[in-house]
């Protein structure tokens, strides 16, 4: 064998060795590459507190998952947030940035049904799984897409609406309820659900009134409901608009029971609505007050350790944002593990393969199927009210 041949062979071996070394580093780096989780929610304005609660629930869950080694052989999760300012157009911009620039594996929606409804067509088109931890509009998950990439661990309007009627009848003896609803897709979703719930029991509403998000006086609408004989009000609106309903009732001097969707829980409701904020009974999916499960005790401890402002259950507000996001993130992790990777369609199908998960809100058994993309049922709601600026279950009222 001549010198030239030996040199050529050695050169080839060196190149192969270098290639193998680079490939080894690439595989190792790939195994440790983070899995990005996107969050679009209100991080400013009247509902910022709820956006922060969702963030905290996700963060606690991600910390817990990463501490246990992540998923897929050691890949950790990373949270990337964007503020939608409760505006659908800004939510769409944020969704496109998180999907195309940040390359998120799963996109979490936030508070507002109109924002989520604007984002859902994009995720279905791009095949990126969407998880809703708050917005309750029925069409978010029931969007007629096939395949459907929208999932939710949160309240669902058509189920909440049945619960609102049941609670109003049981607690206040309601016979002729009236509706006061925000004039947007969330209000429309609940008008449909409440009307169906009433019709199923042969009840006609006293009236259906709408109000705008920037209204500062709802007296005309409420006056019509009072004249029509409404004995209870079903209210649907986020923090600011709901506060204006309470203040308008104060100006009228009309004391009428208010059974509300969970909008008042999203921010500075007691500050904006005044002392009669306590008269509003509203739905939640979880409370840190009362006896807690082992999961609840563990989550409360983690929250108090990570966030100095949390001294007890009254400081976890709104608890629903924390609880929904915490459980949803753990279910997402299970779906990713089931998928064996971060492909959007594989994760979608990974949700259907979740057998069980012992969560904060409940123990989930087969929470998702191709027909059902909502993990929370009518048996998972808690009725609450503000007592001393804290969200307290009605059954634990001081």
C-alpha positions, -999 to +999 in steps of 0.1 A: +000+000+000+016+033-011+018+065+011-009+083-009-034+055-004-028+054+033-032+092+036-064+091+016-078+064+038-068+082+070-084+114+057-117+096+050-117+080+085-111+114+101-139+129+081-163+101+092-152+105+128-158+142+127-192+137+111-201+111+137-190+134+165-211+163+151-241+140+146-237+128+182-237+164+195-267+172+173-287+142+187-277+151+222-287+187+217-320+177+201-328+155+231-324+185+253-342+210+231-371+226+250-407+221+241-422+256+238-457+261+252-474+294+240-498+314+261-520+342+247-540+360+274-548+394+289-517+404+308-528+441+311-560+459+318-589+450+341-585+412+336-547+411+341-551+393+374-567+364+357-540+363+331-515+362+358-534+333+375-533+313+343-495+320+340-489+309+376-509+276+371-489+269+340-456+278+356-461+256+387-471+227+364-441+232+341-417+235+371-431+202+385-428+184+351-393+197+344-381+187+379-392+152+372-372+151+340-397+165+314-410+142+287-397+123+257-365+112+274-355+145+290-370+173+270-381+202+293-410+226+288-406+264+282-434+289+286-436+318+260-463+345+267-480+372+247-505+399+258-537+399+237-551+430+256-585+413+254-586+421+217-592+395+189-570+412+164-540+413+188-547+377+197-545+367+161-511+385+157-498+369+188-510+334+177-492+338+143-460+349+161-460+321+185-468+295+158-445+306+130-417+324+149-415+307+183-426+273+169-447+264+199-458+228+202-491+237+220-509+270+222-528+280+253-556+305+249-567+330+276-597+347+290-619+360+263-642+340+241-640+364+211-602+362+212-602+324+213-628+322+185-605+343+164-575+320+171-592+286+166-594+287+128-556+294+127-547+265+149-569+242+130-554+253+097-518+250+110-525+218+129-512+232+162-531+219+193-549+246+212-557+243+249-583+266+266-579+272+303-605+299+307-627+311+278-660+292+280-677+299+247-692+266+235-681+271+198-644+272+208-642+234+210-674+227+191-661+244+160-671+219+132-635+214+122-624+179+112-598+173+125-604+196+155-573+208+173-591+228+201-593+213+236-603+228+269-600+224+307-625+250+317-661+258+320-684+254+289-712+278+284-739+254+275-731+233+307-727+264+329-760+278+317-779+247+328-761+250+362-770+287+365-807+279+361-805+250+385-787+271+411-811+301+407-842+278+412-827+260+442-811+290+459-835+319+451-867+301+439-864+317+405-895+315+384-891+344+359-854+351+354-841+378+331-808+379+312-783+408+311-755+398+287-724+413+272-730+421+235-703+399+220-698+362+209-695+352+246-729+368+253-744+352+222-731+317+233-748+321+267-780+335+253-783+304+232-774+281+262-796+299+287-826+300+263-822+262+257-820+255+294-851+276+302-870+260+273-862+225+285-880+234+318-909+252+301-898+286+314-899+319+295-874+346+304-886+379+317-865+395+290-831+394+273-810+426+275-775+433+261-749+458+271-716+469+256-682+464+272-676+502+276-711+510+290-711+530+322-748+529+327-770+499+323-801+513+340-823+514+309-818+477+302-823+468+339-854+490+341-870+470+313-862+437+331-876+450+363-908+461+346-911+427+330-911+411+365-877+395+366-871+378+399-835+369+393-808+381+369-786+359+348-754+380+342-727+373+317-698+398+314-662+402+323-650+422+353-656+458+342-689+453+324-703+432+353-693+458+378-713+484+358-744+462+361-740+460+399-735+498+401-765+504+379-786+482+402-774+503+431-785+535+414-819+520+408-822+507+444-832+473+430-822+444+452-825+413+430-805+380+431-777+378+406-765+345+393-735+350+371-711+332+349-675+335+362-666+368+346-665+387+380-636+365+391-612+378+365-599+409+382-607+440+403-644+433+406-649+442+442-630+475+437-650+484+406-684+472+417-685+484+453-699+468+484-727+450+466-702+429+447-708+404+475-744+399+462-732+383+430-731+345+431-708+331+404-695+298+391-659+285+395-643+251+388-621+251+419-614+267+453-584+265+476-607+271+506-619+241+525-604+206+528-579+200+500-569+168+482-532+158+484-527+174+450-544+206+463-521+207+493-490+202+471-500+229+447-508+253+475-473+247+490-456+253+456-475+285+451-466+298+485-429+289+479-427+305+445-448+336+449-442+356+481-476+374+478-494+341+484-498+336+521-530+315+520-560+303+499-575+338+497-544+351+479-548+326+450-572+347+430-588+338+408-582+302+418-599+289+387-572+303+365-545+286+385-564+253+387-575+250+351-541+259+337-523+235+361-544+205+352-544+215+315-506+216+314-503+182+329-527+168+304-508+184+276-476+167+289-493+134+288-505+140+253-470+149+242-456+118+258-483+097+241-475+113+208-438+104+210-429+138+197-441+173+191-460+169+158-493+187+160-515+159+148-497+133+169-503+154+200-539+158+190-543+121+189-522+118+221-550+136+240-574+107+231-549+082+245-549+097+281-564+070+303-564+089+336-548+117+355-552+125+392-555+163+389-562+193+410-599+198+400-606+161+399-594+127+388-598+126+351-608+094+334-606+094+296-610+132+296-609+136+258-622+117+228-627+126+191-663+136+200-656+153+233-628+180+236-640+194+270-626+178+302-648+196+327-684+184+331-715+197+349-704+179+381-672+199+384-685+234+393-684+253+426-706+283+434-689+312+450-692+349+461-669+376+472-666+378+510-640+403+524-625+406+489-619+368+487-637+343+465-654+320+490-675+289+482-711+297+491-713+266+513-683+279+533-697+315+537-687+330+570 
